[in-house]
Amino acid sequence: MRQVVFHPGEDRYWVAECPSLPGCISQGKTKEKALENIKEAIQVYIDTLKEDKLPVPEENFETYVMAV
């Protein structure tokens, strides 16, 4: 299980990032497509770490939403 953060990009596409995997970012024209793309990006990222015999970062997250 991985946390994914979505935000609208300047090009009107949705950007999806996985904070526990540095640099693991994708996008899509819709949130659904961005979710599909980030799932694939996460899997490729983890597979590549394993192939290179590198440690896979654990997922440790807390989420807070606040009004400012």
PQR file with spaces between the fields and no chain letter, atoms N, CA, C, O and H, PARSE charges and radii, in Angstrom:
ATOM       1  N    MET     1       0.851   -1.167    0.000 -0.4000 1.5000
ATOM       2  CA   MET     1       0.000    0.000    0.000 -0.0000 2.0000
ATOM       3  C    MET     1       0.899    1.233    0.000  0.5500 1.7000
ATOM       4  O    MET     1       1.859    1.305    0.766 -0.5500 1.4000
ATOM       5  N    ARG     2       0.592    2.180   -0.843 -0.4000 1.5000
ATOM       6  CA   ARG     2       1.368    3.415   -0.965 -0.0000 2.0000
ATOM       7  C    ARG     2       0.440    4.618   -0.953  0.5500 1.7000
ATOM       8  O    ARG     2      -0.657    4.577   -1.511 -0.5500 1.4000
ATOM       9  H    ARG     2      -0.188    2.121   -1.465  0.4000 1.0000
ATOM      10  N    GLN     3       0.887    5.680   -0.318 -0.4000 1.5000
ATOM      11  CA   GLN     3       0.152    6.938   -0.343 -0.0000 2.0000
ATOM      12  C    GLN     3       0.428    7.628   -1.671  0.5500 1.7000
ATOM      13  O    GLN     3       1.563    7.660   -2.147 -0.5500 1.4000
ATOM      14  H    GLN     3       1.778    5.713    0.135  0.4000 1.0000
ATOM      15  N    VAL     4      -0.615    8.170   -2.253 -0.4000 1.5000
ATOM      16  CA   VAL     4      -0.482    8.924   -3.504 -0.0000 2.0000
ATOM      17  C    VAL     4      -1.153   10.277   -3.300  0.5500 1.7000
ATOM      18  O    VAL     4      -2.257   10.366   -2.762 -0.5500 1.4000
ATOM      19  H    VAL     4      -1.537    8.143   -1.867  0.4000 1.0000
ATOM      20  N    VAL     5      -0.470   11.324   -3.739 -0.4000 1.5000
ATOM      21  CA   VAL     5      -0.986   12.691   -3.626 -0.0000 2.0000
ATOM      22  C    VAL     5      -1.282   13.197   -5.032  0.5500 1.7000
ATOM      23  O    VAL     5      -0.457   13.071   -5.936 -0.5500 1.4000
ATOM      24  H    VAL     5       0.427   11.252   -4.177  0.4000 1.0000
ATOM      25  N    PHE     6      -2.466   13.770   -5.204 -0.4000 1.5000
ATOM      26  CA   PHE     6      -2.878   14.328   -6.496 -0.0000 2.0000
ATOM      27  C    PHE     6      -2.960   15.846   -6.409  0.5500 1.7000
ATOM      28  O    PHE     6      -3.353   16.403   -5.384 -0.5500 1.4000
ATOM      29  H    PHE     6      -3.136   13.873   -4.469  0.4000 1.0000
ATOM      30  N    HIS     7      -2.585   16.502   -7.496 -0.4000 1.5000
ATOM      31  CA   HIS     7      -2.818   17.940   -7.598 -0.0000 2.0000
ATOM      32  C    HIS     7      -2.895   18.311   -9.076  0.5500 1.7000
ATOM      33  O    HIS     7      -2.281   17.657   -9.918 -0.5500 1.4000
ATOM      34  H    HIS     7      -2.266   16.050   -8.329  0.4000 1.0000
ATOM      35  N    PRO     8      -3.650   19.360   -9.387 -0.5600 1.5000
ATOM      36  CA   PRO     8      -3.751   19.757  -10.791  0.2800 2.0000
ATOM      37  C    PRO     8      -2.454   20.406  -11.261  0.5500 1.7000
ATOM      38  O    PRO     8      -1.878   21.240  -10.562 -0.5500 1.4000
ATOM      39  N    GLY     9      -2.005   20.021  -12.441 -0.4000 1.5000
ATOM      40  CA   GLY     9      -0.810   20.616  -13.031 -0.0000 2.0000
ATOM      41  C    GLY     9      -1.152   21.862  -13.817  0.5500 1.7000
ATOM      42  O    GLY     9      -2.321   22.145  -14.076 -0.5500 1.4000
ATOM      43  H    GLY     9      -2.473   19.344  -13.009  0.4000 1.0000
ATOM      44  N    GLU    10      -0.133   22.600  -14.194 -0.4000 1.5000
ATOM      45  CA   GLU    10      -0.339   23.830  -14.959 -0.0000 2.0000
ATOM      46  C    GLU    10      -0.932   23.554  -16.341  0.5500 1.7000
ATOM      47  O    GLU    10      -1.564   24.426  -16.937 -0.5500 1.4000
ATOM      48  H    GLU    10       0.817   22.370  -13.983  0.4000 1.0000
ATOM      49  N    ASP    11      -0.725   22.338  -16.843 -0.4000 1.5000
ATOM      50  CA   ASP    11      -1.207   21.982  -18.172 -0.0000 2.0000
ATOM      51  C    ASP    11      -2.608   21.363  -18.153  0.5500 1.7000
ATOM      52  O    ASP    11      -3.064   20.812  -19.155 -0.5500 1.4000
ATOM      53  H    ASP    11      -0.211   21.629  -16.359  0.4000 1.0000
ATOM      54  N    ARG    12      -3.288   21.459  -16.998 -0.4000 1.5000
ATOM      55  CA   ARG    12      -4.638   20.940  -16.779 -0.0000 2.0000
ATOM      56  C    ARG    12      -4.690   19.416  -16.671  0.5500 1.7000
ATOM      57  O    ARG    12      -5.772   18.831  -16.632 -0.5500 1.4000
ATOM      58  H    ARG    12      -2.917   21.907  -16.184  0.4000 1.0000
ATOM      59  N    TYR    13      -3.534   18.782  -16.624 -0.4000 1.5000
ATOM      60  CA   TYR    13      -3.475   17.349  -16.344 -0.0000 2.0000
ATOM      61  C    TYR    13      -3.376   17.186  -14.829  0.5500 1.7000
ATOM      62  O    TYR    13      -2.971   18.116  -14.132 -0.5500 1.4000
ATOM      63  H    TYR    13      -2.655   19.257  -16.655  0.4000 1.0000
ATOM      64  N    TRP    14      -3.743   16.014  -14.317 -0.4000 1.5000
ATOM      65  CA   TRP    14      -3.597   15.708  -12.904 -0.0000 2.0000
ATOM      66  C    TRP    14      -2.239   15.089  -12.674  0.5500 1.7000
ATOM      67  O    TRP    14      -1.836   14.176  -13.396 -0.5500 1.4000
ATOM      68  H    TRP    14      -4.073   15.258  -14.883  0.4000 1.0000
ATOM      69  N    VAL    15      -1.536   15.575  -11.680 -0.4000 1.5000
ATOM      70  CA   VAL    15      -0.219   15.058  -11.309 -0.0000 2.0000
ATOM      71  C    VAL    15      -0.409   14.154  -10.095  0.5500 1.7000
ATOM      72  O    VAL    15      -1.105   14.516   -9.147 -0.5500 1.4000
ATOM      73  H    VAL    15      -1.863   16.316  -11.094  0.4000 1.0000
ATOM      74  N    ALA    16       0.212   12.981  -10.129 -0.4000 1.5000
ATOM      75  CA   ALA    16       0.147   12.030   -9.026 -0.0000 2.0000
ATOM      76  C    ALA    16       1.573   11.733   -8.571  0.5500 1.7000
ATOM      77  O    ALA    16       2.444   11.421   -9.382 -0.5500 1.4000
ATOM      78  H    ALA    16       0.778   12.687  -10.899  0.4000 1.0000
ATOM      79  N    GLU    17       1.796   11.836   -7.261 -0.4000 1.5000
ATOM      80  CA   GLU    17       3.128   11.593   -6.696 -0.0000 2.0000
ATOM      81  C    GLU    17       3.023   10.567   -5.573  0.5500 1.7000
ATOM      82  O    GLU    17       2.028   10.516   -4.850 -0.5500 1.4000
ATOM      83  H    GLU    17       1.088   12.090   -6.602  0.4000 1.0000
ATOM      84  N    CYS    18       4.057    9.760   -5.441 -0.4000 1.5000
ATOM      85  CA   CYS    18       4.158    8.803   -4.344 -0.0000 2.0000
ATOM      86  C    CYS    18       5.294    9.271   -3.439  0.5500 1.7000
ATOM      87  O    CYS    18       6.459    9.003   -3.735 -0.5500 1.4000
ATOM      88  H    CYS    18       4.866    9.801   -6.027  0.4000 1.0000
ATOM      89  N    PRO    19       4.982    9.967   -2.335 -0.5600 1.5000
ATOM      90  CA   PRO    19       6.019   10.576   -1.497  0.2800 2.0000
ATOM      91  C    PRO    19       7.059    9.601   -0.942  0.5500 1.7000
ATOM      92  O    PRO    19       8.207    9.990   -0.729 -0.5500 1.4000
ATOM      93  N    SER    20       6.684    8.355   -0.706 -0.4000 1.5000
ATOM      94  CA   SER    20       7.633    7.407   -0.122 -0.0000 2.0000
ATOM      95  C    SER    20       8.638    6.870   -1.140  0.5500 1.7000
ATOM      96  O    SER    20       9.608    6.208   -0.771 -0.5500 1.4000
ATOM      97  H    SER    20       5.751    8.039   -0.880  0.4000 1.0000
ATOM      98  N    LEU    21       8.403    7.157   -2.419 -0.4000 1.5000
ATOM      99  CA   LEU    21       9.323    6.744   -3.478 -0.0000 2.0000
ATOM     100  C    LEU    21       9.807    8.006   -4.193  0.5500 1.7000
ATOM     101  O    LEU    21       9.174    8.450   -5.151 -0.5500 1.4000
ATOM     102  H    LEU    21       7.615    7.695   -2.719  0.4000 1.0000
ATOM     103  N    PRO    22      10.912    8.584   -3.745 -0.5600 1.5000
ATOM     104  CA   PRO    22      11.386    9.854   -4.303  0.2800 2.0000
ATOM     105  C    PRO    22      11.477    9.842   -5.829  0.5500 1.7000
ATOM     106  O    PRO    22      12.094    8.959   -6.425 -0.5500 1.4000
ATOM     107  N    GLY    23      10.853   10.836   -6.438 -0.4000 1.5000
ATOM     108  CA   GLY    23      10.885   10.967   -7.888 -0.0000 2.0000
ATOM     109  C    GLY    23       9.837   10.148   -8.618  0.5500 1.7000
ATOM     110  O    GLY    23       9.775   10.179   -9.847 -0.5500 1.4000
ATOM     111  H    GLY    23      10.352   11.553   -5.954  0.4000 1.0000
ATOM     112  N    CYS    24       9.007    9.410   -7.877 -0.4000 1.5000
ATOM     113  CA   CYS    24       7.963    8.598   -8.517 -0.0000 2.0000
ATOM     114  C    CYS    24       6.732    9.483   -8.734  0.5500 1.7000
ATOM     115  O    CYS    24       5.907    9.673   -7.841 -0.5500 1.4000
ATOM     116  H    CYS    24       9.058    9.385   -6.878  0.4000 1.0000
ATOM     117  N    ILE    25       6.644   10.010   -9.945 -0.4000 1.5000
ATOM     118  CA   ILE    25       5.596   10.966  -10.311 -0.0000 2.0000
ATOM     119  C    ILE    25       5.026   10.564  -11.663  0.5500 1.7000
ATOM     120  O    ILE    25       5.755   10.102  -12.541 -0.5500 1.4000
ATOM     121  H    ILE    25       7.315    9.855  -10.671  0.4000 1.0000
ATOM     122  N    SER    26       3.721   10.742  -11.826 -0.4000 1.5000
ATOM     123  CA   SER    26       3.093   10.500  -13.115 -0.0000 2.0000
ATOM     124  C    SER    26       1.977   11.521  -13.287  0.5500 1.7000
ATOM     125  O    SER    26       1.778   12.385  -12.433 -0.5500 1.4000
ATOM     126  H    SER    26       3.129   11.117  -11.113  0.4000 1.0000
ATOM     127  N    GLN    27       1.260   11.418  -14.382 -0.4000 1.5000
ATOM     128  CA   GLN    27       0.153   12.340  -14.625 -0.0000 2.0000
ATOM     129  C    GLN    27      -0.868   11.692  -15.536  0.5500 1.7000
ATOM     130  O    GLN    27      -0.627   10.631  -16.112 -0.5500 1.4000
ATOM     131  H    GLN    27       1.422   10.716  -15.076  0.4000 1.0000
ATOM     132  N    GLY    28      -2.010   12.343  -15.659 -0.4000 1.5000
ATOM     133  CA   GLY    28      -3.062   11.878  -16.550 -0.0000 2.0000
ATOM     134  C    GLY    28      -4.050   12.990  -16.794  0.5500 1.7000
ATOM     135  O    GLY    28      -4.153   13.931  -16.007 -0.5500 1.4000
ATOM     136  H    GLY    28      -2.206   13.205  -15.191  0.4000 1.0000
ATOM     137  N    LYS    29      -4.772   12.878  -17.880 -0.4000 1.5000
ATOM     138  CA   LYS    29      -5.742   13.915  -18.229 -0.0000 2.0000
ATOM     139  C    LYS    29      -6.899   13.962  -17.225  0.5500 1.7000
ATOM     140  O    LYS    29      -7.502   15.013  -17.007 -0.5500 1.4000
ATOM     141  H    LYS    29      -4.688   12.114  -18.519  0.4000 1.0000
ATOM     142  N    THR    30      -7.196   12.812  -16.620 -0.4000 1.5000
ATOM     143  CA   THR    30      -8.216   12.729  -15.574 -0.0000 2.0000
ATOM     144  C    THR    30      -7.569   12.137  -14.323  0.5500 1.7000
ATOM     145  O    THR    30      -6.480   11.568  -14.387 -0.5500 1.4000
ATOM     146  H    THR    30      -6.706   11.958  -16.797  0.4000 1.0000
ATOM     147  N    LYS    31      -8.254   12.276  -13.183 -0.4000 1.5000
ATOM     148  CA   LYS    31      -7.735   11.667  -11.955 -0.0000 2.0000
ATOM     149  C    LYS    31      -7.634   10.153  -12.122  0.5500 1.7000
ATOM     150  O    LYS    31      -6.677    9.532  -11.658 -0.5500 1.4000
ATOM     151  H    LYS    31      -9.139   12.738  -13.131  0.4000 1.0000
ATOM     152  N    GLU    32      -8.620    9.570  -12.784 -0.4000 1.5000
ATOM     153  CA   GLU    32      -8.622    8.125  -12.980 -0.0000 2.0000
ATOM     154  C    GLU    32      -7.418    7.678  -13.801  0.5500 1.7000
ATOM     155  O    GLU    32      -6.790    6.668  -13.482 -0.5500 1.4000
ATOM     156  H    GLU    32      -9.397   10.075  -13.161  0.4000 1.0000
ATOM     157  N    LYS    33      -7.095    8.416  -14.846 -0.4000 1.5000
ATOM     158  CA   LYS    33      -5.942    8.071  -15.680 -0.0000 2.0000
ATOM     159  C    LYS    33      -4.641    8.308  -14.912  0.5500 1.7000
ATOM     160  O    LYS    33      -3.699    7.526  -15.038 -0.5500 1.4000
ATOM     161  H    LYS    33      -7.605    9.236  -15.105  0.4000 1.0000
ATOM     162  N    ALA    34      -4.581    9.372  -14.123 -0.4000 1.5000
ATOM     163  CA   ALA    34      -3.397    9.625  -13.310 -0.0000 2.0000
ATOM     164  C    ALA    34      -3.204    8.500  -12.299  0.5500 1.7000
ATOM     165  O    ALA    34      -2.071    8.085  -12.052 -0.5500 1.4000
ATOM     166  H    ALA    34      -5.346   10.008  -14.021  0.4000 1.0000
ATOM     167  N    LEU    35      -4.290    7.998  -11.710 -0.4000 1.5000
ATOM     168  CA   LEU    35      -4.207    6.885  -10.769 -0.0000 2.0000
ATOM     169  C    LEU    35      -3.696    5.630  -11.466  0.5500 1.7000
ATOM     170  O    LEU    35      -2.828    4.935  -10.939 -0.5500 1.4000
ATOM     171  H    LEU    35      -5.210    8.334  -11.911  0.4000 1.0000
ATOM     172  N    GLU    36      -4.223    5.343  -12.630 -0.4000 1.5000
ATOM     173  CA   GLU    36      -3.770    4.194  -13.416 -0.0000 2.0000
ATOM     174  C    GLU    36      -2.275    4.315  -13.721  0.5500 1.7000
ATOM     175  O    GLU    36      -1.526    3.345  -13.600 -0.5500 1.4000
ATOM     176  H    GLU    36      -4.928    5.908  -13.059  0.4000 1.0000
ATOM     177  N    ASN    37      -1.855    5.509  -14.114 -0.4000 1.5000
ATOM     178  CA   ASN    37      -0.453    5.727  -14.479 -0.0000 2.0000
ATOM     179  C    ASN    37       0.483    5.648  -13.276  0.5500 1.7000
ATOM     180  O    ASN    37       1.583    5.107  -13.388 -0.5500 1.4000
ATOM     181  H    ASN    37      -2.463    6.297  -14.212  0.4000 1.0000
ATOM     182  N    ILE    38       0.063    6.180  -12.124 -0.4000 1.5000
ATOM     183  CA   ILE    38       0.948    6.143  -10.959 -0.0000 2.0000
ATOM     184  C    ILE    38       1.056    4.725  -10.417  0.5500 1.7000
ATOM     185  O    ILE    38       2.103    4.353   -9.889 -0.5500 1.4000
ATOM     186  H    ILE    38      -0.831    6.620  -12.033  0.4000 1.0000
ATOM     187  N    LYS    39       0.007    3.931  -10.534 -0.4000 1.5000
ATOM     188  CA   LYS    39       0.093    2.521  -10.124 -0.0000 2.0000
ATOM     189  C    LYS    39       1.186    1.814  -10.928  0.5500 1.7000
ATOM     190  O    LYS    39       2.003    1.075  -10.377 -0.5500 1.4000
ATOM     191  H    LYS    39      -0.844    4.234  -10.963  0.4000 1.0000
ATOM     192  N    GLU    40       1.184    2.051  -12.222 -0.4000 1.5000
ATOM     193  CA   GLU    40       2.202    1.446  -13.082 -0.0000 2.0000
ATOM     194  C    GLU    40       3.591    1.979  -12.723  0.5500 1.7000
ATOM     195  O    GLU    40       4.553    1.213  -12.659 -0.5500 1.4000
ATOM     196  H    GLU    40       0.521    2.651  -12.669  0.4000 1.0000
ATOM     197  N    ALA    41       3.695    3.283  -12.490 -0.4000 1.5000
ATOM     198  CA   ALA    41       4.982    3.888  -12.154 -0.0000 2.0000
ATOM     199  C    ALA    41       5.524    3.323  -10.835  0.5500 1.7000
ATOM     200  O    ALA    41       6.721    3.062  -10.719 -0.5500 1.4000
ATOM     201  H    ALA    41       2.913    3.905  -12.542  0.4000 1.0000
ATOM     202  N    ILE    42       4.655    3.135   -9.852 -0.4000 1.5000
ATOM     203  CA   ILE    42       5.072    2.563   -8.567 -0.0000 2.0000
ATOM     204  C    ILE    42       5.596    1.155   -8.767  0.5500 1.7000
ATOM     205  O    ILE    42       6.637    0.797   -8.215 -0.5500 1.4000
ATOM     206  H    ILE    42       3.682    3.347   -9.946  0.4000 1.0000
ATOM     207  N    GLN    43       4.891    0.351   -9.549 -0.4000 1.5000
ATOM     208  CA   GLN    43       5.318   -1.032   -9.773 -0.0000 2.0000
ATOM     209  C    GLN    43       6.667   -1.082  -10.487  0.5500 1.7000
ATOM     210  O    GLN    43       7.536   -1.866  -10.107 -0.5500 1.4000
ATOM     211  H    GLN    43       4.046    0.642   -9.998  0.4000 1.0000
ATOM     212  N    VAL    44       6.850   -0.258  -11.511 -0.4000 1.5000
ATOM     213  CA   VAL    44       8.123   -0.223  -12.233 -0.0000 2.0000
ATOM     214  C    VAL    44       9.243    0.254  -11.311  0.5500 1.7000
ATOM     215  O    VAL    44      10.344   -0.296  -11.343 -0.5500 1.4000
ATOM     216  H    VAL    44       6.144    0.380  -11.819  0.4000 1.0000
ATOM     217  N    TYR    45       8.978    1.255  -10.502 -0.4000 1.5000
ATOM     218  CA   TYR    45       9.962    1.786   -9.560 -0.0000 2.0000
ATOM     219  C    TYR    45      10.436    0.687   -8.608  0.5500 1.7000
ATOM     220  O    TYR    45      11.636    0.480   -8.433 -0.5500 1.4000
ATOM     221  H    TYR    45       8.083    1.701  -10.476  0.4000 1.0000
ATOM     222  N    ILE    46       9.474   -0.017   -7.993 -0.4000 1.5000
ATOM     223  CA   ILE    46       9.808   -1.075   -7.039 -0.0000 2.0000
ATOM     224  C    ILE    46      10.520   -2.234   -7.730  0.5500 1.7000
ATOM     225  O    ILE    46      11.496   -2.763   -7.198 -0.5500 1.4000
ATOM     226  H    ILE    46       8.499    0.151   -8.135  0.4000 1.0000
ATOM     227  N    ASP    47      10.046   -2.632   -8.901 -0.4000 1.5000
ATOM     228  CA   ASP    47      10.698   -3.715   -9.646 -0.0000 2.0000
ATOM     229  C    ASP    47      12.145   -3.363   -9.970  0.5500 1.7000
ATOM     230  O    ASP    47      13.030   -4.214   -9.876 -0.5500 1.4000
ATOM     231  H    ASP    47       9.253   -2.203   -9.333  0.4000 1.0000
ATOM     232  N    THR    48      12.387   -2.119  -10.349 -0.4000 1.5000
ATOM     233  CA   THR    48      13.739   -1.676  -10.690 -0.0000 2.0000
ATOM     234  C    THR    48      14.651   -1.702   -9.467  0.5500 1.7000
ATOM     235  O    THR    48      15.803   -2.126   -9.560 -0.5500 1.4000
ATOM     236  H    THR    48      11.669   -1.427  -10.425  0.4000 1.0000
ATOM     237  N    LEU    49      14.138   -1.248   -8.315 -0.4000 1.5000
ATOM     238  CA   LEU    49      14.939   -1.315   -7.092 -0.0000 2.0000
ATOM     239  C    LEU    49      15.316   -2.759   -6.776  0.5500 1.7000
ATOM     240  O    LEU    49      16.463   -3.052   -6.438 -0.5500 1.4000
ATOM     241  H    LEU    49      13.202   -0.904   -8.240  0.4000 1.0000
ATOM     242  N    LYS    50      14.344   -3.653   -6.889 -0.4000 1.5000
ATOM     243  CA   LYS    50      14.607   -5.064   -6.597 -0.0000 2.0000
ATOM     244  C    LYS    50      15.622   -5.651   -7.570  0.5500 1.7000
ATOM     245  O    LYS    50      16.528   -6.373   -7.154 -0.5500 1.4000
ATOM     246  H    LYS    50      13.412   -3.416   -7.164  0.4000 1.0000
ATOM     247  N    GLU    51      15.483   -5.349   -8.867 -0.4000 1.5000
ATOM     248  CA   GLU    51      16.427   -5.842   -9.874 -0.0000 2.0000
ATOM     249  C    GLU    51      17.847   -5.364   -9.576  0.5500 1.7000
ATOM     250  O    GLU    51      18.817   -6.093   -9.784 -0.5500 1.4000
ATOM     251  H    GLU    51      14.747   -4.763   -9.205  0.4000 1.0000
ATOM     252  N    ASP    52      17.955   -4.131   -9.087 -0.4000 1.5000
ATOM     253  CA   ASP    52      19.264   -3.547   -8.773 -0.0000 2.0000
ATOM     254  C    ASP    52      19.729   -3.904   -7.363  0.5500 1.7000
ATOM     255  O    ASP    52      20.758   -3.417   -6.895 -0.5500 1.4000
ATOM     256  H    ASP    52      17.168   -3.538   -8.918  0.4000 1.0000
ATOM     257  N    LYS    53      18.948   -4.768   -6.689 -0.4000 1.5000
ATOM     258  CA   LYS    53      19.262   -5.208   -5.326 -0.0000 2.0000
ATOM     259  C    LYS    53      19.401   -4.037   -4.346  0.5500 1.7000
ATOM     260  O    LYS    53      20.268   -4.028   -3.472 -0.5500 1.4000
ATOM     261  H    LYS    53      18.112   -5.163   -7.070  0.4000 1.0000
ATOM     262  N    LEU    54      18.528   -3.067   -4.522 -0.4000 1.5000
ATOM     263  CA   LEU    54      18.482   -1.903   -3.644 -0.0000 2.0000
ATOM     264  C    LEU    54      17.273   -2.030   -2.713  0.5500 1.7000
ATOM     265  O    LEU    54      16.287   -2.671   -3.079 -0.5500 1.4000
ATOM     266  H    LEU    54      17.824   -3.074   -5.232  0.4000 1.0000
ATOM     267  N    PRO    55      17.327   -1.443   -1.534 -0.5600 1.5000
ATOM     268  CA   PRO    55      16.198   -1.549   -0.609  0.2800 2.0000
ATOM     269  C    PRO    55      14.983   -0.766   -1.108  0.5500 1.7000
ATOM     270  O    PRO    55      15.108    0.313   -1.686 -0.5500 1.4000
ATOM     271  N    VAL    56      13.816   -1.338   -0.870 -0.4000 1.5000
ATOM     272  CA   VAL    56      12.562   -0.670   -1.218 -0.0000 2.0000
ATOM     273  C    VAL    56      12.108    0.104    0.011  0.5500 1.7000
ATOM     274  O    VAL    56      11.885   -0.495    1.063 -0.5500 1.4000
ATOM     275  H    VAL    56      13.714   -2.215   -0.400  0.4000 1.0000
ATOM     276  N    PRO    57      11.965    1.431   -0.099 -0.5600 1.5000
ATOM     277  CA   PRO    57      11.540    2.226    1.057  0.2800 2.0000
ATOM     278  C    PRO    57      10.183    1.752    1.585  0.5500 1.7000
ATOM     279  O    PRO    57       9.271    1.433    0.823 -0.5500 1.4000
ATOM     280  N    GLU    58      10.085    1.718    2.903 -0.4000 1.5000
ATOM     281  CA   GLU    58       8.814    1.371    3.521 -0.0000 2.0000
ATOM     282  C    GLU    58       7.858    2.554    3.429  0.5500 1.7000
ATOM     283  O    GLU    58       8.277    3.705    3.311 -0.5500 1.4000
ATOM     284  H    GLU    58      10.826    1.977    3.522  0.4000 1.0000
ATOM     285  N    GLU    59       6.586    2.249    3.485 -0.4000 1.5000
ATOM     286  CA   GLU    59       5.561    3.297    3.467 -0.0000 2.0000
ATOM     287  C    GLU    59       5.205    3.634    4.904  0.5500 1.7000
ATOM     288  O    GLU    59       4.644    2.801    5.616 -0.5500 1.4000
ATOM     289  H    GLU    59       6.245    1.314    3.581  0.4000 1.0000
ATOM     290  N    ASN    60       5.518    4.818    5.327 -0.4000 1.5000
ATOM     291  CA   ASN    60       5.140    5.334    6.642 -0.0000 2.0000
ATOM     292  C    ASN    60       4.543    6.707    6.415  0.5500 1.7000
ATOM     293  O    ASN    60       5.247    7.641    6.032 -0.5500 1.4000
ATOM     294  H    ASN    60       5.974    5.494    4.749  0.4000 1.0000
ATOM     295  N    PHE    61       3.259    6.832    6.647 -0.4000 1.5000
ATOM     296  CA   PHE    61       2.662    8.134    6.391 -0.0000 2.0000
ATOM     297  C    PHE    61       1.561    8.457    7.369  0.5500 1.7000
ATOM     298  O    PHE    61       0.908    7.579    7.933 -0.5500 1.4000
ATOM     299  H    PHE    61       2.687    6.073    6.958  0.4000 1.0000
ATOM     300  N    GLU    62       1.382    9.732    7.547 -0.4000 1.5000
ATOM     301  CA   GLU    62       0.247   10.296    8.254 -0.0000 2.0000
ATOM     302  C    GLU    62      -0.258   11.430    7.371  0.5500 1.7000
ATOM     303  O    GLU    62       0.533   12.149    6.761 -0.5500 1.4000
ATOM     304  H    GLU    62       1.913   10.445    7.089  0.4000 1.0000
ATOM     305  N    THR    63      -1.536   11.581    7.306 -0.4000 1.5000
ATOM     306  CA   THR    63      -2.100   12.619    6.470 -0.0000 2.0000
ATOM     307  C    THR    63      -2.932   13.566    7.323  0.5500 1.7000
ATOM     308  O    THR    63      -3.752   13.132    8.132 -0.5500 1.4000
ATOM     309  H    THR    63      -2.178   10.997    7.802  0.4000 1.0000
ATOM     310  N    TYR    64      -2.717   14.835    7.139 -0.4000 1.5000
ATOM     311  CA   TYR    64      -3.485   15.861    7.828 -0.0000 2.0000
ATOM     312  C    TYR    64      -4.033   16.817    6.770  0.5500 1.7000
ATOM     313  O    TYR    64      -3.332   17.195    5.831 -0.5500 1.4000
ATOM     314  H    TYR    64      -2.051   15.188    6.482  0.4000 1.0000
ATOM     315  N    VAL    65      -5.252   17.186    6.934 -0.4000 1.5000
ATOM     316  CA   VAL    65      -5.851   18.197    6.078 -0.0000 2.0000
ATOM     317  C    VAL    65      -6.288   19.320    7.004  0.5500 1.7000
ATOM     318  O    VAL    65      -7.002   19.088    7.979 -0.5500 1.4000
ATOM     319  H    VAL    65      -5.822   16.880    7.696  0.4000 1.0000
ATOM     320  N    MET    66      -5.852   20.548    6.694 -0.4000 1.5000
ATOM     321  CA   MET    66      -6.218   21.657    7.548 -0.0000 2.0000
ATOM     322  C    MET    66      -6.584   22.884    6.730  0.5500 1.7000
ATOM     323  O    MET    66      -6.075   23.094    5.629 -0.5500 1.4000
ATOM     324  H    MET    66      -5.272   20.736    5.902  0.4000 1.0000
ATOM     325  N    ALA    67      -7.444   23.657    7.271 -0.4000 1.5000
ATOM     326  CA   ALA    67      -7.821   24.915    6.648 -0.0000 2.0000
ATOM     327  C    ALA    67      -6.911   26.001    7.166  0.5500 1.7000
ATOM     328  O    ALA    67      -6.668   26.097    8.369 -0.5500 1.4000
ATOM     329  H    ALA    67      -7.858   23.485    8.165  0.4000 1.0000
ATOM     330  N    VAL    68      -6.404   26.826    6.255 -0.4000 1.5000
ATOM     331  CA   VAL    68      -5.510   27.911    6.631 -0.0000 2.0000
ATOM     332  C    VAL    68      -6.115   29.222    6.171  0.5500 1.7000
ATOM     333  O    VAL    68      -5.527   30.282    6.384 -0.5500 1.4000
ATOM     334  H    VAL    68      -6.602   26.748    5.278  0.4000 1.0000
